[in-house]
Amino acid sequence: GPEPTCVLGIDLGTTSVKAALVTGTERGLALAQSCSRETQAHTDSLEAGPQGMEQNVQRIIRALNECLAALPQQQLQRVSHIGISGQMHGIMFWKSDKGCKWTECGTGPAFEPQDISHLVTWQDSRCSPTFLSSLPLPQSHVSLATGFGCATVYWYLQKSPDFLKAYDAAGTIQDYVVAMLCGLKKPLMSVQNAASWGYFNSRSKSWNTDILKKSGFPVHLLPEVGDPGSIAGRTICAWHGIPKGAKVGIALGDFQCSVYSCLTERTDAVLNISTSAQLTISMPLGFQPPEAPDPSSAVTYFPYFNGDYLAVAASLNGGNVLATFVGMVAQWTEELGLRVQESAIYTRIIQAALAQNHSKLSVHPTIFGERHIPEQLASVSSIAASELSLGHVTRALCRGIVENLSSMLPVQHLRDTGVRRILGSGSALARNEVLRQEVERIFPFPVVYGKDVDAAVGAAMVM
């Protein structure tokens, strides 16, 4: 008989792009092939300076093209559906008729970005608490924060209005890729990504257009909104051997896809640690979030699939904290006249921490703040002379990342909601045994770990 069809899942993350080919078997879906490429896309922000956190979209798309070129051609030729997830909250801008150009590469046609802005990511901190408090109050269950798409548009509107005049479309990085693949004149966005931008009412599935218009917000930039799991369109070209006319799903949130790849029981909690970190539980069927958020609450309700919601402790501090620590060690070493690769430092500090089973050192690791307490930064206490080795410090840092999450969504709350097991996912957790040990020490539940490509697999499974 004919070869079975494949589904391609793509995740456009903060530090890497991942692609997963999923096929149907007699036992259900199976991961056939996967590939990951670092994007190295961080770039300086001309407008926002050191407060800005931007990424070069050309580099992200190059990493995506490299990922697809590395997958087996004969399997790509059998792809019938493409599911795409990516980093939420962020925003990029483009010209709807000139967002990309299609060119021939070694594996067939591919698109290259054209007439686009940088991606302003979820880590962006240009919108100060004072600036945010000057904006109109959203009609939404989500508190507005810096790094949210609509807040970033308001910032450009006040600080650099000419910047916005060059573009007529906006979306997350994953919405952009879907729009280019399907040739969409107006981008289409899922409820998941729309809620992450602010000024979106999840109950009515609509933007706060009246509130936005009154304050001069350029509402023509807002994408159309559709349900997660629906089809956005079909590929307008063959793409790296994937046939023209393959169905492309509306772009999804990376976190929801990570959860979808592993969550089967309502008694499971999902702990995801990649660049950032999240701990989540399912809300009961029929749950609706409150009309207005509690700004001091550490828990947010994320739209999931089929009208369901997840209760999420979404921390801004995850693998990025360890990456910053490694960068600091590298910088200190260089200042002492030595050069050590960061990858080598990472391996060594994990080995050193594995040799230190315990550390009295206490690290509160919130160097990036948290959305519910942006002013509270990191601190270190209980510093004893005997606890200053790299092993002690790394062990304490890993424990601090996990403890911070458990302070946002406490163990007792998990017990009260009937949690029986924790599912661990995300690249930082997959690669770091010390983090896994600390998860098992802090959470009194059985822990099952997923793979490094969870969000990409989840995006494929949704299709």
C-alpha positions as CSV (number, residue, x, y, z in Angstrom):
1,G,0.0,0.0,0.0
2,P,1.0,3.7,-0.1
3,E,3.5,4.9,2.5
4,P,1.8,6.4,5.6
5,T,1.6,10.2,5.8
6,C,3.7,12.2,8.2
7,V,2.9,15.3,10.3
8,L,5.7,17.9,10.7
9,G,5.8,19.7,14.1
10,I,7.9,22.9,14.4
11,D,8.8,24.9,17.6
12,L,10.4,28.3,17.2
13,G,11.9,28.7,20.7
14,T,13.8,31.4,22.4
15,T,17.2,29.8,21.9
16,S,16.6,27.1,19.3
17,V,14.3,25.8,16.5
18,K,13.1,22.2,16.8
19,A,11.4,20.1,14.1
20,A,9.8,16.7,14.7
21,L,8.3,14.3,12.1
22,V,5.5,12.2,13.6
23,T,3.9,9.2,11.9
24,G,0.8,7.1,12.8
25,T,1.5,3.5,13.8
26,E,-0.8,0.7,15.1
27,R,0.0,1.8,18.6
28,G,-0.7,5.5,17.9
29,L,1.6,8.4,17.0
30,A,5.3,7.9,17.0
31,L,8.3,10.3,16.7
32,A,10.1,9.2,13.5
33,Q,12.8,11.9,13.2
34,S,13.7,15.1,15.0
35,C,16.2,17.9,14.6
36,S,17.3,21.0,16.6
37,R,19.4,24.0,15.7
38,E,20.5,26.9,17.9
39,T,19.3,30.2,16.5
40,Q,22.0,32.6,18.0
41,A,19.4,35.3,17.1
42,H,19.9,37.7,19.9
43,T,20.6,41.2,18.6
44,D,20.9,44.8,20.0
45,S,17.8,47.0,20.1
46,L,18.4,50.4,18.4
47,E,15.2,51.9,19.9
48,A,15.1,50.4,23.4
49,G,18.8,50.1,24.2
50,P,19.8,47.7,27.0
51,Q,16.2,47.3,28.1
52,G,15.3,45.8,24.7
53,M,15.4,42.1,24.0
54,E,15.2,41.5,20.3
55,Q,16.0,38.7,17.9
56,N,17.0,38.7,14.3
57,V,14.2,36.9,12.3
58,Q,16.6,36.1,9.4
59,R,18.7,33.9,11.8
60,I,15.6,32.2,13.2
61,I,14.4,31.3,9.7
62,R,17.9,30.2,8.7
63,A,17.9,27.8,11.7
64,L,14.5,26.5,10.6
65,N,15.7,25.9,7.0
66,E,18.8,24.1,8.4
67,C,16.5,21.9,10.6
68,L,14.3,20.9,7.6
69,A,17.3,20.3,5.3
70,A,18.6,17.8,7.9
71,L,15.4,15.8,7.9
72,P,15.0,12.8,5.5
73,Q,13.6,14.0,2.1
74,Q,11.5,11.0,1.5
75,Q,9.7,11.5,4.8
76,L,9.2,15.3,4.1
77,Q,7.6,14.4,0.8
78,R,4.9,12.4,2.8
79,V,4.0,15.4,5.0
80,S,0.3,16.2,4.8
81,H,0.0,18.5,7.8
82,I,2.3,21.1,9.5
83,G,1.8,22.2,13.1
84,I,3.8,25.2,14.4
85,S,4.4,26.5,17.9
86,G,6.6,29.2,19.2
87,Q,7.5,31.7,22.0
88,M,4.5,33.5,23.2
89,H,4.0,37.2,24.1
90,G,6.6,38.5,21.5
91,I,5.8,40.6,18.4
92,M,7.3,41.3,15.0
93,F,6.1,43.4,12.1
94,W,6.1,43.0,8.3
95,K,4.6,44.3,5.1
96,S,1.8,41.9,4.2
97,D,2.7,41.7,0.4
98,K,6.5,41.7,0.9
99,G,7.0,39.7,4.1
100,C,9.3,37.2,2.3
101,K,10.7,36.0,-1.0
102,W,10.7,32.4,-2.2
103,T,14.0,31.0,-3.5
104,E,15.4,27.7,-4.6
105,C,17.7,25.9,-2.2
106,G,19.3,22.5,-2.2
107,T,16.2,20.8,-0.9
108,G,13.6,22.7,-3.0
109,P,11.9,26.1,-2.5
110,A,12.3,27.9,0.8
111,F,11.3,31.4,1.9
112,E,13.6,34.2,3.1
113,P,12.3,37.1,5.3
114,Q,12.1,40.5,3.6
115,D,10.6,43.9,4.7
116,I,10.3,42.7,8.4
117,S,11.3,44.1,11.8
118,H,13.2,42.3,14.5
119,L,11.2,40.1,16.9
120,V,10.7,41.9,20.2
121,T,10.6,38.9,22.6
122,W,8.8,38.0,25.8
123,Q,12.0,38.8,27.7
124,D,11.9,42.5,26.6
125,S,11.8,45.0,29.5
126,R,11.4,48.3,27.7
127,C,7.9,48.8,29.3
128,S,8.6,50.0,32.8
129,P,5.9,49.6,35.6
130,T,5.3,53.4,35.3
131,F,4.8,53.1,31.5
132,L,2.4,50.2,31.9
133,S,0.3,52.0,34.5
134,S,-0.1,54.9,32.0
135,L,-1.9,52.6,29.5
136,P,-5.6,52.0,29.4
137,L,-6.9,49.1,31.6
138,P,-7.4,45.9,29.5
139,Q,-10.7,43.9,29.6
140,S,-8.9,40.6,30.0
141,H,-8.2,38.0,32.7
142,V,-4.4,38.4,32.1
143,S,-2.4,41.2,33.7
144,L,-0.5,43.3,31.2
145,A,3.3,43.0,31.4
146,T,6.4,44.2,29.6
147,G,7.2,41.9,26.6
148,F,3.5,41.5,25.7
149,G,2.8,42.3,22.1
150,C,0.2,45.1,22.7
151,A,2.3,46.8,25.3
152,T,5.3,46.9,22.9
153,V,3.0,48.5,20.2
154,Y,2.0,51.2,22.7
155,W,5.7,51.8,23.5
156,Y,6.5,52.3,19.8
157,L,3.4,54.5,19.4
158,Q,4.8,56.8,22.1
159,K,8.6,56.6,21.6
160,S,9.1,55.9,17.9
161,P,5.8,56.3,16.0
162,D,7.4,56.4,12.6
163,F,8.7,52.8,13.1
164,L,5.1,51.5,13.0
165,K,4.3,53.3,9.7
166,A,6.6,51.0,7.7
167,Y,4.4,47.9,8.4
168,D,0.8,46.8,8.0
169,A,0.9,43.3,9.7
170,A,2.1,42.0,13.0
171,G,2.2,38.6,14.8
172,T,4.3,36.3,16.9
173,I,7.3,34.7,15.1
174,Q,5.1,31.5,14.7
175,D,2.2,33.5,13.2
176,Y,4.7,35.1,10.7
177,V,5.9,31.6,9.5
178,V,2.3,30.4,9.1
179,A,1.4,33.6,7.2
180,M,4.4,33.2,4.8
181,L,3.8,29.4,4.2
182,C,0.1,30.0,3.4
183,G,0.4,33.4,1.7
184,L,-2.0,35.0,4.1
185,K,-2.7,38.7,3.4
186,K,-3.8,39.2,7.0
187,P,-2.1,37.1,9.7
188,L,-4.2,34.6,11.7
189,M,-3.5,34.1,15.4
190,S,-4.7,31.4,17.8
191,V,-6.6,32.4,21.0
192,Q,-3.5,31.1,22.9
193,N,-1.1,33.6,21.3
194,A,-3.7,36.4,21.3
195,A,-4.2,36.1,25.1
196,S,-0.5,36.3,25.5
197,W,-0.4,39.8,23.9
198,G,-2.8,41.4,26.4
199,Y,-6.0,43.4,25.5
200,F,-7.7,40.2,24.5
201,N,-10.9,38.8,26.0
202,S,-10.7,35.0,26.0
203,R,-14.4,34.6,26.8
204,S,-15.6,36.5,23.7
205,K,-12.5,35.6,21.7
206,S,-12.0,39.2,20.7
207,W,-9.6,42.1,21.0
208,N,-10.5,45.0,23.2
209,T,-11.0,47.1,20.0
210,D,-13.0,49.9,21.6
211,I,-10.5,50.4,24.4
212,L,-7.6,50.3,22.0
213,K,-9.1,52.6,19.4
214,K,-9.9,55.3,22.0
215,S,-6.2,55.5,22.9
216,G,-5.0,55.7,19.2
217,F,-3.7,52.1,19.1
218,P,-3.2,51.0,15.4
219,V,-5.8,48.2,15.5
220,H,-5.3,47.4,11.8
221,L,-2.1,45.7,13.0
222,L,-4.0,43.1,15.1
223,P,-4.3,39.7,13.5
224,E,-7.6,37.8,13.0
225,V,-8.1,35.2,15.7
226,G,-9.1,31.6,15.4
227,D,-9.3,28.4,17.6
228,P,-6.2,26.4,18.4
229,G,-6.3,23.2,16.4
230,S,-7.9,24.8,13.3
231,I,-6.3,25.0,9.9
232,A,-4.9,28.4,8.9
233,G,-4.4,27.5,5.2
234,R,-2.3,25.4,2.8
235,T,1.3,25.7,1.7
236,I,1.5,27.9,-1.5
237,C,4.8,26.3,-2.6
238,A,6.6,23.0,-2.1
239,W,8.8,23.7,0.9
240,H,12.0,21.6,1.4
241,G,10.2,18.8,-0.4
242,I,7.0,19.1,1.5
243,P,4.2,19.0,-1.1
244,K,2.5,22.2,-2.1
245,G,-1.0,22.2,-0.6
246,A,0.0,20.6,2.7
247,K,-2.4,21.8,5.5
248,V,-0.9,24.3,8.0
249,G,-2.4,24.7,11.5
250,I,-3.0,28.0,13.1
251,A,0.2,28.8,15.2
252,L,0.1,27.7,18.8
253,G,1.8,28.6,22.1
254,D,5.0,26.6,22.8
255,F,4.0,26.0,26.4
256,Q,0.5,24.6,25.5
257,C,2.2,22.3,23.0
258,S,4.8,21.1,25.5
259,V,1.9,20.2,27.8
260,Y,-0.2,18.6,25.0
261,S,2.7,16.3,24.1
262,C,2.6,14.6,27.5
263,L,-0.6,15.4,29.5
264,T,-3.0,12.6,29.4
265,E,-4.6,12.6,32.9
266,R,-6.2,15.5,34.8
267,T,-4.3,14.2,37.9
268,D,-0.9,15.1,36.2
269,A,1.0,18.3,36.7
270,V,3.4,19.4,34.0
271,L,6.8,21.0,34.9
272,N,8.5,22.6,32.0
273,I,12.0,24.2,32.2
274,S,13.5,25.5,29.1
275,T,14.6,29.2,28.7
276,S,11.9,30.1,31.2
277,A,10.0,27.7,33.5
278,Q,6.3,26.8,34.1
279,L,4.4,24.5,36.5
280,T,0.9,23.8,35.4
281,I,-2.3,21.9,36.3
282,S,-5.5,21.4,34.3
283,M,-8.6,23.4,35.4
284,P,-11.9,21.5,35.7
285,L,-14.0,21.2,32.5
286,G,-16.1,24.3,32.0
287,F,-13.8,26.5,34.0
288,Q,-13.9,30.2,33.0
289,P,-11.2,32.6,34.2
290,P,-12.2,35.6,36.4
291,E,-13.2,38.8,34.5
292,A,-10.3,40.7,35.9
293,P,-6.8,39.4,37.0
294,D,-5.3,39.6,40.4
295,P,-2.0,41.4,39.6
296,S,-0.3,40.0,42.8
297,S,-1.2,36.4,41.9
298,A,1.7,34.1,40.7
299,V,-0.8,31.9,38.8
300,T,-2.2,32.8,35.4
301,Y,-4.8,31.0,33.4
302,F,-3.7,30.0,29.9
303,P,-6.2,29.1,27.1
304,Y,-5.5,25.5,26.2
305,F,-7.5,23.4,23.6
306,N,-11.2,22.8,23.2
307,G,-12.1,25.7,25.5
308,D,-10.1,24.3,28.4
309,Y,-7.7,26.3,30.6
310,L,-4.5,25.6,32.4
311,A,-3.5,27.1,35.7
312,V,0.1,28.1,35.3
313,A,2.9,29.4,37.5
314,A,4.8,31.0,34.7
315,S,8.3,32.0,35.9
316,L,10.6,34.3,33.9
317,N,13.5,32.4,35.5
318,G,14.5,29.0,34.2
319,G,17.4,27.8,32.0
320,N,18.2,31.5,31.2
321,V,19.4,31.8,34.9
322,L,21.9,29.0,34.4
323,A,22.9,30.5,31.0
324,T,23.6,33.8,32.7
325,F,25.6,32.1,35.5
326,V,27.7,30.3,32.9
327,G,28.2,33.6,31.0
328,M,29.4,35.2,34.2
329,V,31.9,32.4,34.9
330,A,33.2,32.7,31.4
331,Q,33.5,36.5,31.7
332,W,35.4,36.2,35.1
333,T,37.7,33.6,33.6
334,E,38.4,35.8,30.6
335,E,39.1,38.8,32.9
336,L,41.7,36.5,34.6
337,G,43.4,36.0,31.2
338,L,42.0,32.6,30.4
339,R,39.5,31.5,27.8
340,V,37.0,28.6,28.3
341,Q,34.2,27.7,26.0
342,E,30.8,28.3,27.7
343,S,29.7,24.7,26.6
344,A,32.7,23.3,28.5
345,I,31.8,25.4,31.6
346,Y,28.3,24.1,31.5
347,T,29.4,20.5,31.5
348,R,31.9,21.1,34.3
349,I,29.6,22.9,36.7
350,I,27.0,20.2,36.3
351,Q,29.6,17.5,37.1
352,A,30.7,19.6,40.1
353,A,27.2,19.9,41.4
354,L,26.5,16.2,41.0
355,A,29.5,15.6,43.4
356,Q,27.8,17.9,46.0
357,N,24.7,16.2,47.2
358,H,23.7,19.1,49.4
359,S,24.3,22.8,49.8
360,K,23.2,25.1,52.7
361,L,23.7,28.0,50.4
362,S,20.4,29.6,49.5
363,V,19.9,31.2,46.0
364,H,16.7,33.1,45.2
365,P,17.3,33.1,41.4
366,T,14.9,35.7,40.1
367,I,17.5,37.8,38.2
368,F,14.8,38.6,35.6
369,G,12.1,39.5,38.2
370,E,8.7,37.9,38.0
371,R,5.6,39.3,36.3
372,H,3.7,39.4,39.7
373,I,6.6,41.0,41.5
374,P,8.8,42.7,38.8
375,E,10.8,44.7,41.4
376,Q,12.1,41.6,43.4
377,L,15.4,40.5,41.9
378,A,17.8,37.8,42.9
379,S,19.6,37.3,46.2
380,V,22.0,34.8,47.8
381,S,22.0,34.0,51.6
382,S,23.4,31.5,54.1
383,I,26.8,32.0,52.6
384,A,29.4,30.0,54.5
385,A,33.1,29.7,53.7
386,S,32.7,25.9,53.2
387,E,30.0,26.4,50.5
388,L,31.8,28.5,47.9
389,S,32.8,25.8,45.4
390,L,31.3,25.8,41.9
391,G,29.6,22.5,42.8
392,H,27.9,24.1,45.9
393,V,26.8,27.2,44.0
394,T,25.5,25.3,41.0
395,R,23.6,22.9,43.2
396,A,22.0,25.8,45.2
397,L,21.2,27.6,41.9
398,C,19.4,24.6,40.4
399,R,17.5,24.1,43.7
400,G,16.6,27.8,43.7
401,I,15.0,27.6,40.2
402,V,12.8,24.7,41.3
403,E,12.0,26.2,44.7
404,N,10.9,29.4,43.1
405,L,8.4,27.5,41.0
406,S,7.1,25.6,44.0
407,S,6.6,28.9,45.9
408,M,4.4,30.1,43.0
409,L,2.3,27.0,42.9
410,P,2.9,25.2,46.2
411,V,3.0,21.4,46.8
412,Q,-0.1,21.6,49.1
413,H,-2.1,23.3,46.3
414,L,-1.1,20.5,44.0
415,R,-2.2,17.9,46.5
416,D,-5.5,19.7,47.1
417,T,-6.3,19.6,43.4
418,G,-5.6,15.8,43.2
419,V,-2.2,15.8,41.5
420,R,-0.6,12.3,41.6
421,R,2.3,12.7,39.2
422,I,4.6,15.3,37.7
423,L,5.6,15.2,34.0
424,G,8.9,17.0,33.3
425,S,9.5,18.6,30.0
426,G,11.8,21.2,28.3
427,S,15.4,21.4,27.1
428,A,16.9,22.6,30.4
429,L,15.4,19.7,32.4
430,A,16.3,17.2,29.7
431,R,19.9,18.2,29.7
432,N,20.5,18.8,33.4
433,E,20.6,16.0,35.9
434,V,21.0,18.3,38.9
435,L,17.8,20.1,38.1
436,R,16.0,16.7,37.8
437,Q,17.4,15.7,41.2
438,E,16.1,18.9,42.8
439,V,12.7,18.4,41.2
440,E,12.5,15.0,42.8
441,R,13.7,16.3,46.1
442,I,11.2,19.2,46.3
443,F,8.0,17.6,44.8
444,P,6.7,14.5,46.7
445,F,5.3,12.9,43.6
446,P,6.5,10.4,41.0
447,V,8.3,12.3,38.2
448,V,8.3,11.2,34.5
449,Y,10.5,13.0,32.0
450,G,9.8,13.8,28.3
451,K,12.1,14.8,25.5
452,D,13.9,17.9,24.3
453,V,11.5,18.3,21.4
454,D,8.2,18.2,23.4
455,A,6.7,21.5,22.0
456,A,7.5,20.4,18.4
457,V,5.9,17.0,19.0
458,G,2.9,18.6,20.7
459,A,2.4,20.9,17.7
460,A,2.4,17.8,15.4
461,M,0.0,15.9,17.7
462,V,-2.6,18.7,17.6
463,M,-2.8,18.3,13.8
